[in-house]
Amino acid sequence: MNGCIFCKIAAGQIKADVVYTNQQVMAFRDVSPKAPVHILIIPKKHIERLSTISEADFGLVGEIHRVAQWVAKNEKVEESGYRFVTNNGEDAGQSVQHLHYHLLGGRVFNWPPG
């Protein structure tokens, strides 16, 4: 989608600190981290948000979760714990209209968030 920053990152048009990539999914460090480990995991295909995922994309969501497991292990937060979250819509705090997940770790988190 034209103008989407995450689409441009996935296409290599904007540089990012990429920690993982395959044909469907990319993971890169957040430029404004909220934890010692803060990785964004995105589908390379433009999907606006969680509520607009089609049934045809359910396998892609599974791949995102597989990548999250790999990232957590690679970043050494698999055992200590991490938060894996997506925001759906403006009221939830979604600032980029491209489905993305935050993998955060390396510190203790409070509940409830926000």
mmCIF file of the C-alpha atoms, coordinates in Angstrom:
data_MODEL
# 
_entry.id   MODEL 
# 
loop_
_atom_site.group_PDB 
_atom_site.id 
_atom_site.type_symbol 
_atom_site.label_atom_id 
_atom_site.label_alt_id 
_atom_site.label_comp_id 
_atom_site.label_asym_id 
_atom_site.label_entity_id 
_atom_site.label_seq_id 
_atom_site.pdbx_PDB_ins_code 
_atom_site.Cartn_x 
_atom_site.Cartn_y 
_atom_site.Cartn_z 
_atom_site.occupancy 
_atom_site.B_iso_or_equiv 
_atom_site.pdbx_formal_charge 
_atom_site.auth_seq_id 
_atom_site.auth_comp_id 
_atom_site.auth_asym_id 
_atom_site.auth_atom_id 
_atom_site.pdbx_PDB_model_num 
ATOM 1   C CA . MET A 1 1   ? 0.000   0.000   0.000  1.00 0.00 ? 1   MET A CA 1 
ATOM 2   C CA . ASN A 1 2   ? 1.406   3.396   -0.980 1.00 0.00 ? 2   ASN A CA 1 
ATOM 3   C CA . GLY A 1 3   ? 2.627   5.487   1.918  1.00 0.00 ? 3   GLY A CA 1 
ATOM 4   C CA . CYS A 1 4   ? 2.597   2.674   4.500  1.00 0.00 ? 4   CYS A CA 1 
ATOM 5   C CA . ILE A 1 5   ? 5.857   2.835   6.445  1.00 0.00 ? 5   ILE A CA 1 
ATOM 6   C CA . PHE A 1 6   ? 5.780   -0.872  7.298  1.00 0.00 ? 6   PHE A CA 1 
ATOM 7   C CA . CYS A 1 7   ? 5.186   -1.820  3.648  1.00 0.00 ? 7   CYS A CA 1 
ATOM 8   C CA . LYS A 1 8   ? 8.213   0.314   2.745  1.00 0.00 ? 8   LYS A CA 1 
ATOM 9   C CA . ILE A 1 9   ? 10.308  -1.389  5.441  1.00 0.00 ? 9   ILE A CA 1 
ATOM 10  C CA . ALA A 1 10  ? 9.186   -4.829  4.215  1.00 0.00 ? 10  ALA A CA 1 
ATOM 11  C CA . ALA A 1 11  ? 10.119  -3.849  0.643  1.00 0.00 ? 11  ALA A CA 1 
ATOM 12  C CA . GLY A 1 12  ? 13.554  -2.611  1.743  1.00 0.00 ? 12  GLY A CA 1 
ATOM 13  C CA . GLN A 1 13  ? 12.775  1.002   0.808  1.00 0.00 ? 13  GLN A CA 1 
ATOM 14  C CA . ILE A 1 14  ? 13.271  2.162   4.401  1.00 0.00 ? 14  ILE A CA 1 
ATOM 15  C CA . LYS A 1 15  ? 16.118  0.811   6.488  1.00 0.00 ? 15  LYS A CA 1 
ATOM 16  C CA . ALA A 1 16  ? 15.367  -1.101  9.685  1.00 0.00 ? 16  ALA A CA 1 
ATOM 17  C CA . ASP A 1 17  ? 17.339  -3.152  12.203 1.00 0.00 ? 17  ASP A CA 1 
ATOM 18  C CA . VAL A 1 18  ? 15.983  -6.477  10.948 1.00 0.00 ? 18  VAL A CA 1 
ATOM 19  C CA . VAL A 1 19  ? 16.343  -9.488  13.244 1.00 0.00 ? 19  VAL A CA 1 
ATOM 20  C CA . TYR A 1 20  ? 14.389  -11.965 11.097 1.00 0.00 ? 20  TYR A CA 1 
ATOM 21  C CA . THR A 1 21  ? 12.852  -12.123 7.647  1.00 0.00 ? 21  THR A CA 1 
ATOM 22  C CA . ASN A 1 22  ? 11.336  -14.706 5.355  1.00 0.00 ? 22  ASN A CA 1 
ATOM 23  C CA . GLN A 1 23  ? 8.949   -14.500 2.388  1.00 0.00 ? 23  GLN A CA 1 
ATOM 24  C CA . GLN A 1 24  ? 5.913   -13.732 4.557  1.00 0.00 ? 24  GLN A CA 1 
ATOM 25  C CA . VAL A 1 25  ? 7.070   -12.062 7.765  1.00 0.00 ? 25  VAL A CA 1 
ATOM 26  C CA . MET A 1 26  ? 9.653   -9.555  8.966  1.00 0.00 ? 26  MET A CA 1 
ATOM 27  C CA . ALA A 1 27  ? 10.821  -8.745  12.499 1.00 0.00 ? 27  ALA A CA 1 
ATOM 28  C CA . PHE A 1 28  ? 12.798  -5.626  13.355 1.00 0.00 ? 28  PHE A CA 1 
ATOM 29  C CA . ARG A 1 29  ? 13.752  -3.527  16.367 1.00 0.00 ? 29  ARG A CA 1 
ATOM 30  C CA . ASP A 1 30  ? 11.370  -0.723  17.347 1.00 0.00 ? 30  ASP A CA 1 
ATOM 31  C CA . VAL A 1 31  ? 12.959  2.718   16.860 1.00 0.00 ? 31  VAL A CA 1 
ATOM 32  C CA . SER A 1 32  ? 11.376  3.887   20.138 1.00 0.00 ? 32  SER A CA 1 
ATOM 33  C CA . PRO A 1 33  ? 11.719  0.837   22.419 1.00 0.00 ? 33  PRO A CA 1 
ATOM 34  C CA . LYS A 1 34  ? 9.548   0.502   25.521 1.00 0.00 ? 34  LYS A CA 1 
ATOM 35  C CA . ALA A 1 35  ? 11.630  -2.361  26.940 1.00 0.00 ? 35  ALA A CA 1 
ATOM 36  C CA . PRO A 1 36  ? 15.187  -3.677  26.577 1.00 0.00 ? 36  PRO A CA 1 
ATOM 37  C CA . VAL A 1 37  ? 13.813  -6.070  23.946 1.00 0.00 ? 37  VAL A CA 1 
ATOM 38  C CA . HIS A 1 38  ? 11.195  -4.452  21.693 1.00 0.00 ? 38  HIS A CA 1 
ATOM 39  C CA . ILE A 1 39  ? 10.760  -6.146  18.348 1.00 0.00 ? 39  ILE A CA 1 
ATOM 40  C CA . LEU A 1 40  ? 7.994   -5.439  15.832 1.00 0.00 ? 40  LEU A CA 1 
ATOM 41  C CA . ILE A 1 41  ? 6.753   -8.422  13.840 1.00 0.00 ? 41  ILE A CA 1 
ATOM 42  C CA . ILE A 1 42  ? 4.800   -7.682  10.671 1.00 0.00 ? 42  ILE A CA 1 
ATOM 43  C CA . PRO A 1 43  ? 3.336   -9.570  7.747  1.00 0.00 ? 43  PRO A CA 1 
ATOM 44  C CA . LYS A 1 44  ? 4.936   -8.400  4.519  1.00 0.00 ? 44  LYS A CA 1 
ATOM 45  C CA . LYS A 1 45  ? 1.473   -8.409  2.995  1.00 0.00 ? 45  LYS A CA 1 
ATOM 46  C CA . HIS A 1 46  ? -0.436  -5.250  3.853  1.00 0.00 ? 46  HIS A CA 1 
ATOM 47  C CA . ILE A 1 47  ? -3.231  -6.056  6.285  1.00 0.00 ? 47  ILE A CA 1 
ATOM 48  C CA . GLU A 1 48  ? -4.648  -3.013  8.026  1.00 0.00 ? 48  GLU A CA 1 
ATOM 49  C CA . ARG A 1 49  ? -5.312  -4.549  11.432 1.00 0.00 ? 49  ARG A CA 1 
ATOM 50  C CA . LEU A 1 50  ? -6.326  -7.638  13.353 1.00 0.00 ? 50  LEU A CA 1 
ATOM 51  C CA . SER A 1 51  ? -10.034 -7.150  12.708 1.00 0.00 ? 51  SER A CA 1 
ATOM 52  C CA . THR A 1 52  ? -9.492  -7.109  8.930  1.00 0.00 ? 52  THR A CA 1 
ATOM 53  C CA . ILE A 1 53  ? -7.611  -10.407 8.664  1.00 0.00 ? 53  ILE A CA 1 
ATOM 54  C CA . SER A 1 54  ? -9.349  -12.673 6.163  1.00 0.00 ? 54  SER A CA 1 
ATOM 55  C CA . GLU A 1 55  ? -9.793  -16.384 6.650  1.00 0.00 ? 55  GLU A CA 1 
ATOM 56  C CA . ALA A 1 56  ? -7.232  -16.864 3.866  1.00 0.00 ? 56  ALA A CA 1 
ATOM 57  C CA . ASP A 1 57  ? -4.639  -15.106 6.070  1.00 0.00 ? 57  ASP A CA 1 
ATOM 58  C CA . PHE A 1 58  ? -5.062  -17.273 9.185  1.00 0.00 ? 58  PHE A CA 1 
ATOM 59  C CA . GLY A 1 59  ? -1.985  -19.288 8.193  1.00 0.00 ? 59  GLY A CA 1 
ATOM 60  C CA . LEU A 1 60  ? -0.008  -16.057 7.973  1.00 0.00 ? 60  LEU A CA 1 
ATOM 61  C CA . VAL A 1 61  ? -1.003  -15.217 11.540 1.00 0.00 ? 61  VAL A CA 1 
ATOM 62  C CA . GLY A 1 62  ? 0.274   -18.640 12.584 1.00 0.00 ? 62  GLY A CA 1 
ATOM 63  C CA . GLU A 1 63  ? 3.578   -17.861 10.854 1.00 0.00 ? 63  GLU A CA 1 
ATOM 64  C CA . ILE A 1 64  ? 3.790   -14.578 12.793 1.00 0.00 ? 64  ILE A CA 1 
ATOM 65  C CA . HIS A 1 65  ? 3.444   -16.571 16.029 1.00 0.00 ? 65  HIS A CA 1 
ATOM 66  C CA . ARG A 1 66  ? 6.140   -19.023 14.911 1.00 0.00 ? 66  ARG A CA 1 
ATOM 67  C CA . VAL A 1 67  ? 8.458   -16.087 14.225 1.00 0.00 ? 67  VAL A CA 1 
ATOM 68  C CA . ALA A 1 68  ? 7.606   -14.639 17.659 1.00 0.00 ? 68  ALA A CA 1 
ATOM 69  C CA . GLN A 1 69  ? 8.789   -17.881 19.268 1.00 0.00 ? 69  GLN A CA 1 
ATOM 70  C CA . TRP A 1 70  ? 12.031  -17.720 17.294 1.00 0.00 ? 70  TRP A CA 1 
ATOM 71  C CA . VAL A 1 71  ? 12.596  -14.044 18.180 1.00 0.00 ? 71  VAL A CA 1 
ATOM 72  C CA . ALA A 1 72  ? 11.937  -14.657 21.895 1.00 0.00 ? 72  ALA A CA 1 
ATOM 73  C CA . LYS A 1 73  ? 14.462  -17.490 21.919 1.00 0.00 ? 73  LYS A CA 1 
ATOM 74  C CA . ASN A 1 74  ? 17.023  -15.523 19.881 1.00 0.00 ? 74  ASN A CA 1 
ATOM 75  C CA . GLU A 1 75  ? 16.643  -12.447 22.142 1.00 0.00 ? 75  GLU A CA 1 
ATOM 76  C CA . LYS A 1 76  ? 16.964  -14.665 25.238 1.00 0.00 ? 76  LYS A CA 1 
ATOM 77  C CA . VAL A 1 77  ? 13.592  -13.774 26.790 1.00 0.00 ? 77  VAL A CA 1 
ATOM 78  C CA . GLU A 1 78  ? 11.931  -17.121 26.090 1.00 0.00 ? 78  GLU A CA 1 
ATOM 79  C CA . GLU A 1 79  ? 12.443  -18.407 29.641 1.00 0.00 ? 79  GLU A CA 1 
ATOM 80  C CA . SER A 1 80  ? 12.180  -15.166 31.651 1.00 0.00 ? 80  SER A CA 1 
ATOM 81  C CA . GLY A 1 81  ? 9.015   -14.117 29.859 1.00 0.00 ? 81  GLY A CA 1 
ATOM 82  C CA . TYR A 1 82  ? 7.852   -11.592 27.314 1.00 0.00 ? 82  TYR A CA 1 
ATOM 83  C CA . ARG A 1 83  ? 4.736   -9.770  26.192 1.00 0.00 ? 83  ARG A CA 1 
ATOM 84  C CA . PHE A 1 84  ? 3.351   -10.262 22.685 1.00 0.00 ? 84  PHE A CA 1 
ATOM 85  C CA . VAL A 1 85  ? 0.658   -7.757  21.797 1.00 0.00 ? 85  VAL A CA 1 
ATOM 86  C CA . THR A 1 86  ? -1.120  -6.080  18.912 1.00 0.00 ? 86  THR A CA 1 
ATOM 87  C CA . ASN A 1 87  ? -3.265  -2.972  19.001 1.00 0.00 ? 87  ASN A CA 1 
ATOM 88  C CA . ASN A 1 88  ? -6.445  -2.965  16.914 1.00 0.00 ? 88  ASN A CA 1 
ATOM 89  C CA . GLY A 1 89  ? -7.651  0.501   15.980 1.00 0.00 ? 89  GLY A CA 1 
ATOM 90  C CA . GLU A 1 90  ? -7.083  4.042   17.149 1.00 0.00 ? 90  GLU A CA 1 
ATOM 91  C CA . ASP A 1 91  ? -8.648  3.674   20.617 1.00 0.00 ? 91  ASP A CA 1 
ATOM 92  C CA . ALA A 1 92  ? -6.320  0.748   21.316 1.00 0.00 ? 92  ALA A CA 1 
ATOM 93  C CA . GLY A 1 93  ? -3.265  2.787   20.336 1.00 0.00 ? 93  GLY A CA 1 
ATOM 94  C CA . GLN A 1 94  ? -2.637  1.507   16.818 1.00 0.00 ? 94  GLN A CA 1 
ATOM 95  C CA . SER A 1 95  ? -0.557  4.272   15.242 1.00 0.00 ? 95  SER A CA 1 
ATOM 96  C CA . VAL A 1 96  ? 0.487   2.507   12.013 1.00 0.00 ? 96  VAL A CA 1 
ATOM 97  C CA . GLN A 1 97  ? -2.351  1.077   9.950  1.00 0.00 ? 97  GLN A CA 1 
ATOM 98  C CA . HIS A 1 98  ? -0.510  -2.131  9.094  1.00 0.00 ? 98  HIS A CA 1 
ATOM 99  C CA . LEU A 1 99  ? -0.980  -5.209  11.270 1.00 0.00 ? 99  LEU A CA 1 
ATOM 100 C CA . HIS A 1 100 ? 1.971   -5.486  13.620 1.00 0.00 ? 100 HIS A CA 1 
ATOM 101 C CA . TYR A 1 101 ? 2.814   -7.202  16.865 1.00 0.00 ? 101 TYR A CA 1 
ATOM 102 C CA . HIS A 1 102 ? 5.114   -5.966  19.610 1.00 0.00 ? 102 HIS A CA 1 
ATOM 103 C CA . LEU A 1 103 ? 7.344   -8.521  21.317 1.00 0.00 ? 103 LEU A CA 1 
ATOM 104 C CA . LEU A 1 104 ? 8.596   -6.909  24.525 1.00 0.00 ? 104 LEU A CA 1 
ATOM 105 C CA . GLY A 1 105 ? 10.898  -8.417  27.127 1.00 0.00 ? 105 GLY A CA 1 
ATOM 106 C CA . GLY A 1 106 ? 13.919  -7.954  29.304 1.00 0.00 ? 106 GLY A CA 1 
ATOM 107 C CA . ARG A 1 107 ? 12.055  -6.332  32.197 1.00 0.00 ? 107 ARG A CA 1 
ATOM 108 C CA . VAL A 1 108 ? 9.088   -6.916  34.506 1.00 0.00 ? 108 VAL A CA 1 
ATOM 109 C CA . PHE A 1 109 ? 5.714   -5.736  33.168 1.00 0.00 ? 109 PHE A CA 1 
ATOM 110 C CA . ASN A 1 110 ? 2.718   -4.580  35.177 1.00 0.00 ? 110 ASN A CA 1 
ATOM 111 C CA . TRP A 1 111 ? -0.877  -5.612  34.718 1.00 0.00 ? 111 TRP A CA 1 
ATOM 112 C CA . PRO A 1 112 ? -3.140  -4.136  33.586 1.00 0.00 ? 112 PRO A CA 1 
ATOM 113 C CA . PRO A 1 113 ? -1.163  -2.305  30.909 1.00 0.00 ? 113 PRO A CA 1 
ATOM 114 C CA . GLY A 1 114 ? -1.807  1.282   29.825 1.00 0.00 ? 114 GLY A CA 1 
# 
